[in-house]
Amino acid sequence: MSGLGESIAAHYEKQHAQIEQDASEDQAAAKAAHPEPPTSFHDATSRMVEKMHRIANRKRDNNNG
């Protein structure tokens, strides 16, 4: 009886390992399809926009002088 139990346990362990592998492959594919935006680009864009606003405000103030 222990042989059958070991066989069933081995089958489920193999099946579980395959499910984990499939899940990790699916997760990697989803990450590749929808990569997270890099935070450094977002930060750089925000700084650039702030700088452009400051320049525009300064030009406006100088022209209304």
C-alpha positions, 0 to 999 in steps of 0.5 A: 500500500505504501508504494501506491501512496508514494506513487500518488504523492509523486504524481501530485508533486509533479503536477504541482511543480508543473502548475507553479512553472506554468504560473511563473511563465504566465506571470513573466508573459504578462509582465513583458506585455505590460511593463511597469513604467519606470519611476525615474522617467515619471520623475524626470517628466514631472521636473521638466513640466515644473521647470517649463511652468516656472519659465512661462511664469517668469516670461509672463511676469517680465512681459507684464513688468 
